[in-house]
Amino acid sequence: MIIGVPKEIKNNENRVAVTPSGVKELVAHGHKVYVQATAGSGSGFSDDDYVKAGATILPTIEDTYAIAEMIIKVKEPIEPEYKLVGKGQLLFTYFHFASDRELTDAMLASGATCIAYETIRDRQGRLPLLVPMSEVAGRMSVQEGARFLERPQGGKGILMGGVPGVKPAKVLVLGGGVVGSNAARMAAGLGADVTITDISLPTLRHLAEVMPSNVKTLYSSRHNIEAELPTTDLVIGSVLIPGAKTPHLITRDMLPLMKAGTVLVDVAIDQGGSFETSHPTTHSDPVYTVDGIVHYAVANIPGAVPYTSTLALTNATLPYALRLADKGWKEACRADDGLAQGVNVVDGKIHFKGVAEAWDLPYTPLAL
């Protein structure tokens, strides 16, 4: 198969979809890999590294899309890329269709086959291609939250761990999944007073057993969240409904419950956001304020640490990319029901129910 790896063009997105090591594996399987010039430079990989691994370097993104049967990316195509996607072309990347109608319409119109990292499942029903970036995003959410709690950044001027004689920051983590548990551990490690919420009692029991002593669990309900907000300094929104829109757990009418300078970090912004007042931001302009509350809603948080993120992501995606390239997407999905769940759009039809429901569009079950 002919595989293209374009340079990411989303704001401050420095990750690359395939490392030189991954290229070497794909080439060893008999595939031809074309990498756009400087695609890996933000992650620490030079064009020479790719050439030594067996790739051919192409000068432009247009060249890379035009030659490839399968495009492997990190982030969803954005508007300048829509016209480059060809009918029948296979795109393998994060899509998050349920939060982006323009992207959904563009990919439906393209006639491409879109397999989304975020809805693929393994044999245990987990989301193996979401986990590594969720781990990074969860840890970074606290790192960024701590930064914006600083007074010069618009926050309350509170140190996460406090000091002897001064209480630490109070952190509320909404959602006890991979993002939330990593965020809670990171905040606890900094010495914060952490509360993590979820609607699953088995999840809460597990968290209560494995979390440090400065992490408390709380059943997630509007009443309980409202009761926490007046004394909370940092809120991490980390709820995920795979392939569907995230519910708003903090609505606009709840903002007055918080003190000015409280920081909201919306890790779920890719899926529509955990907060009603959230809208996507970028690494170059990451925050804005609503009613005195600081909102951080960067849609590609792991892109700020591209070396770590690229290695973690490709460790997870490469085995699936090899299967798709070796067998073709139809045969690979026939052999793996979990991979088949990654098929969101094919030739103008939606094959993932959560996406169809998000936009009230027709849903067609995938028949291989």
Legacy VTK file of the C-alpha trace (Angstrom):
# vtk DataFile Version 3.0
C-alpha trace
ASCII
DATASET POLYDATA
POINTS 368 float
0.000 0.000 0.000
1.091 3.595 -0.615
1.060 5.476 2.685
1.277 9.234 3.174
2.316 11.027 6.340
1.541 14.770 6.050
2.851 17.499 8.304
0.214 18.553 10.838
-1.045 22.094 10.225
-3.302 22.609 13.243
-2.161 25.476 15.498
0.999 24.452 17.383
0.510 20.775 16.553
4.050 19.425 16.556
3.285 15.711 16.717
3.765 13.425 13.717
1.709 10.325 12.975
4.551 7.894 12.261
8.091 7.818 13.667
11.100 6.705 11.594
10.913 3.412 13.487
7.308 3.028 12.346
8.288 3.798 8.767
10.909 1.062 8.938
8.246 -1.460 10.020
5.844 -0.414 7.264
8.580 -0.634 4.634
9.615 -4.061 5.955
6.035 -5.199 5.292
6.415 -4.171 1.658
4.653 -0.815 1.742
5.782 2.473 0.227
5.840 5.413 2.657
5.895 9.073 1.642
6.536 11.671 4.341
6.059 15.392 3.868
9.227 17.421 4.373
9.776 18.512 8.013
6.708 16.535 9.187
8.689 15.105 12.092
10.851 18.090 12.968
8.585 19.274 15.791
8.895 15.866 17.439
12.656 15.660 17.017
12.811 13.556 13.830
14.645 14.885 10.779
13.936 14.184 7.127
17.224 12.251 7.046
15.915 10.010 9.834
12.928 9.121 7.640
15.028 8.599 4.531
17.304 6.206 6.433
14.194 4.316 7.560
13.100 3.875 3.942
10.669 6.750 3.362
10.548 9.102 0.409
10.319 12.791 1.291
7.790 14.932 -0.587
7.948 18.740 -0.560
4.295 19.649 -0.009
1.139 18.497 1.722
-0.619 18.450 -1.662
1.933 15.980 -3.012
1.535 13.767 0.047
-2.256 13.552 -0.158
-2.231 13.116 -3.937
0.005 10.030 -3.967
-1.329 8.143 -0.922
-3.870 5.356 -0.715
-3.821 5.697 3.080
-3.140 8.910 4.973
-1.982 8.499 8.580
-2.344 11.631 10.709
-2.513 12.752 14.310
-5.305 15.320 14.202
-8.403 15.577 12.046
-8.080 17.340 8.686
-8.827 21.041 8.958
-10.389 23.286 6.327
-7.326 23.731 4.044
-7.021 19.930 3.851
-10.637 19.152 2.977
-10.101 19.585 -0.760
-7.028 17.337 -0.667
-8.934 14.262 0.539
-9.842 11.980 -2.364
-12.713 9.603 -2.991
-11.854 6.125 -1.772
-8.813 7.357 0.131
-8.349 5.867 3.607
-7.739 8.321 6.452
-6.550 6.977 9.797
-6.456 9.623 12.530
-8.339 11.227 15.421
-11.570 12.671 14.015
-14.000 13.510 16.860
-16.788 13.978 14.312
-19.475 14.433 16.970
-18.061 17.842 17.909
-17.445 19.198 14.390
-20.281 19.387 11.863
-18.140 21.115 9.204
-15.580 18.296 9.316
-18.335 15.676 9.205
-19.926 17.235 6.139
-16.552 17.625 4.408
-15.567 13.999 4.916
-19.011 12.780 3.820
-18.684 14.866 0.656
-15.137 13.603 -0.023
-16.143 9.968 -0.435
-13.199 8.923 1.731
-13.040 6.106 4.272
-12.471 7.584 7.732
-11.255 5.325 10.549
-11.109 7.167 13.860
-8.518 6.368 16.488
-10.904 7.379 19.267
-13.608 4.746 18.619
-11.442 1.655 18.038
-11.775 -0.889 20.848
-9.633 -3.795 21.975
-10.837 -7.232 23.094
-11.519 -5.938 26.595
-13.708 -3.128 25.241
-11.123 -0.445 26.042
-10.074 2.425 23.765
-6.415 1.581 23.076
-5.644 4.499 20.757
-7.247 7.049 23.063
-5.431 5.852 26.178
-1.891 7.169 25.501
-3.030 10.683 24.598
-5.536 10.653 27.451
-2.688 9.849 29.825
-0.698 12.793 28.471
-3.682 15.145 28.450
-4.708 14.207 31.984
-1.263 14.926 33.373
-0.871 18.104 31.344
-4.298 19.392 32.401
-2.988 19.810 35.934
0.316 21.240 34.745
-1.568 23.873 32.708
-4.147 24.423 35.431
-1.394 25.119 37.951
0.136 27.657 35.567
-3.119 29.550 35.060
-3.857 29.595 38.773
-0.927 32.006 38.992
-2.047 35.588 39.473
-0.200 37.014 36.413
-2.110 34.465 34.296
-5.503 35.550 35.636
-5.877 32.950 38.383
-6.369 33.231 42.129
-2.646 33.195 42.880
-2.727 29.826 44.620
0.137 27.327 44.786
-1.122 23.815 44.089
0.590 22.179 47.054
0.468 25.118 49.443
3.228 25.441 52.049
3.397 24.593 55.770
0.704 26.639 57.485
-1.126 27.425 54.211
-3.740 25.105 52.683
-3.131 23.624 49.214
-5.338 24.251 46.186
-8.613 22.351 45.903
-8.956 20.453 42.644
-12.188 18.943 41.316
-11.810 16.297 38.598
-14.973 15.463 36.668
-14.739 11.917 35.334
-12.782 8.961 36.666
-11.521 7.491 33.397
-7.992 7.578 31.999
-7.825 11.388 31.762
-9.401 11.939 35.151
-7.361 9.354 37.032
-4.119 10.700 35.555
-5.156 14.257 36.399
-6.027 13.272 39.970
-2.696 11.496 40.465
-0.771 14.455 39.072
-2.631 16.959 41.251
-2.210 14.727 44.294
1.505 14.441 43.585
1.748 18.228 43.676
0.109 18.165 47.104
-3.345 19.456 46.152
-6.585 18.540 47.915
-8.293 16.495 45.170
-11.865 15.303 44.653
-12.656 13.030 41.702
-16.209 12.315 40.547
-17.871 9.645 38.434
-21.302 8.081 37.978
-19.920 4.530 38.165
-19.750 3.154 41.685
-17.316 0.368 40.676
-15.029 3.068 39.231
-15.273 5.111 42.419
-14.513 2.050 44.551
-11.449 1.279 42.440
-10.238 4.897 42.618
-10.731 4.942 46.387
-8.480 1.893 46.658
-5.650 3.013 44.380
-5.486 6.790 44.776
-3.244 8.606 47.294
-4.784 9.679 50.598
-5.279 13.284 49.427
-7.738 12.142 46.730
-11.389 11.759 47.712
-14.127 10.232 45.569
-17.590 11.709 45.034
-20.620 10.510 43.114
-21.195 12.814 40.143
-24.489 14.695 40.291
-25.429 18.295 39.680
-26.112 18.774 43.388
-22.717 17.394 44.434
-20.832 19.378 41.803
-22.585 22.615 42.810
-21.708 21.967 46.445
-18.002 21.643 45.560
-17.645 24.662 43.288
-17.582 27.499 45.877
-14.388 26.153 47.457
-12.736 24.716 44.330
-9.750 26.410 42.695
-9.215 24.201 39.646
-11.757 22.066 37.768
-10.654 19.428 35.237
-13.370 18.343 32.781
-12.501 14.835 31.625
-15.769 13.063 30.838
-15.809 10.931 27.672
-18.651 9.266 25.803
-16.790 7.504 22.960
-17.680 8.974 19.578
-20.492 11.128 20.981
-20.849 14.624 22.413
-19.769 15.215 25.992
-22.507 16.390 28.395
-22.147 19.832 29.970
-21.481 19.134 33.640
-20.934 22.798 34.473
-23.504 25.108 32.931
-23.288 28.881 32.609
-25.665 29.460 35.531
-23.181 27.589 37.770
-20.299 30.012 37.122
-21.384 32.462 39.865
-20.893 29.675 42.406
-17.128 29.948 41.829
-14.793 32.702 42.931
-13.090 34.915 40.364
-9.828 33.395 39.183
-11.030 29.797 39.405
-9.603 27.831 36.474
-11.587 25.413 34.289
-9.538 23.046 32.109
-11.724 21.331 29.509
-9.883 18.233 28.309
-13.117 17.038 26.646
-13.261 20.007 24.257
-12.510 17.664 21.320
-15.868 16.040 22.012
-17.823 19.259 22.568
-16.623 20.113 26.065
-17.589 19.459 29.683
-18.507 23.114 30.315
-21.308 25.006 28.603
-19.129 28.106 28.316
-16.234 26.280 26.635
-15.069 26.870 23.098
-11.861 25.515 21.515
-8.664 27.489 22.062
-5.090 27.054 20.860
-1.657 26.756 22.423
-0.833 30.257 21.177
-4.010 31.713 22.765
-5.047 29.121 25.350
-7.375 30.907 27.778
-10.272 33.319 27.995
-12.423 34.536 30.865
-16.183 34.293 31.351
-17.690 35.996 34.416
-14.266 36.042 36.059
-13.678 32.316 35.510
-10.571 31.340 33.519
-11.261 28.785 30.764
-8.500 26.646 29.226
-9.856 24.627 26.286
-6.953 23.755 24.001
-8.135 21.073 21.597
-4.756 19.363 21.175
-3.180 19.487 24.624
-0.626 16.680 23.971
0.708 18.670 21.009
2.650 20.818 23.480
4.878 17.854 24.378
5.290 16.306 20.923
8.305 14.104 21.579
6.610 12.239 24.429
3.216 12.277 22.717
4.425 11.067 19.333
6.274 8.086 20.796
3.335 7.171 23.041
0.798 7.493 20.227
2.726 5.547 17.601
3.403 2.734 20.060
-0.380 2.260 20.054
-1.343 3.089 16.448
1.378 1.264 14.481
-0.001 -2.276 14.924
-3.369 -1.105 13.580
-1.750 0.814 10.712
0.154 -2.332 9.740
-3.045 -4.387 9.702
-4.842 -1.816 7.559
-1.931 -1.629 5.132
-1.295 -5.385 4.995
-4.903 -6.515 4.534
-6.772 -3.449 3.300
-9.329 -1.830 5.575
-12.233 -4.152 4.751
-10.377 -7.390 5.406
-8.669 -5.937 8.482
-12.042 -4.919 9.919
-13.614 -8.287 9.117
-10.873 -9.886 11.178
-11.162 -7.442 14.104
-14.521 -6.217 15.400
-12.754 -3.629 17.557
-11.046 -2.101 14.536
-14.369 -2.145 12.681
-15.790 0.098 15.407
-13.292 2.708 14.267
-15.004 2.998 10.894
-16.966 6.244 11.160
-17.517 7.337 7.549
-17.280 5.482 4.221
-18.165 6.875 0.789
-20.632 9.466 2.038
-22.307 7.316 4.713
-22.012 7.453 8.518
-21.303 4.085 10.121
-20.887 5.199 13.737
-24.156 5.771 15.562
-22.850 8.451 17.947
-21.832 10.670 15.031
-25.171 10.257 13.260
-27.077 11.035 16.454
-24.952 14.104 17.203
-25.983 15.762 13.934
-29.339 14.045 13.317
-28.008 12.455 10.130
-28.775 9.005 8.674
-26.944 6.075 10.240
-25.972 3.061 8.156
-24.754 -0.056 10.012
-21.388 -1.240 8.708
-21.842 -4.355 6.579
-18.535 -5.898 5.549
LINES 1 369
368 0 1 2 3 4 5 6 7 8 9 10 11 12 13 14 15 16 17 18 19 20 21 22 23 24 25 26 27 28 29 30 31 32 33 34 35 36 37 38 39 40 41 42 43 44 45 46 47 48 49 50 51 52 53 54 55 56 57 58 59 60 61 62 63 64 65 66 67 68 69 70 71 72 73 74 75 76 77 78 79 80 81 82 83 84 85 86 87 88 89 90 91 92 93 94 95 96 97 98 99 100 101 102 103 104 105 106 107 108 109 110 111 112 113 114 115 116 117 118 119 120 121 122 123 124 125 126 127 128 129 130 131 132 133 134 135 136 137 138 139 140 141 142 143 144 145 146 147 148 149 150 151 152 153 154 155 156 157 158 159 160 161 162 163 164 165 166 167 168 169 170 171 172 173 174 175 176 177 178 179 180 181 182 183 184 185 186 187 188 189 190 191 192 193 194 195 196 197 198 199 200 201 202 203 204 205 206 207 208 209 210 211 212 213 214 215 216 217 218 219 220 221 222 223 224 225 226 227 228 229 230 231 232 233 234 235 236 237 238 239 240 241 242 243 244 245 246 247 248 249 250 251 252 253 254 255 256 257 258 259 260 261 262 263 264 265 266 267 268 269 270 271 272 273 274 275 276 277 278 279 280 281 282 283 284 285 286 287 288 289 290 291 292 293 294 295 296 297 298 299 300 301 302 303 304 305 306 307 308 309 310 311 312 313 314 315 316 317 318 319 320 321 322 323 324 325 326 327 328 329 330 331 332 333 334 335 336 337 338 339 340 341 342 343 344 345 346 347 348 349 350 351 352 353 354 355 356 357 358 359 360 361 362 363 364 365 366 367
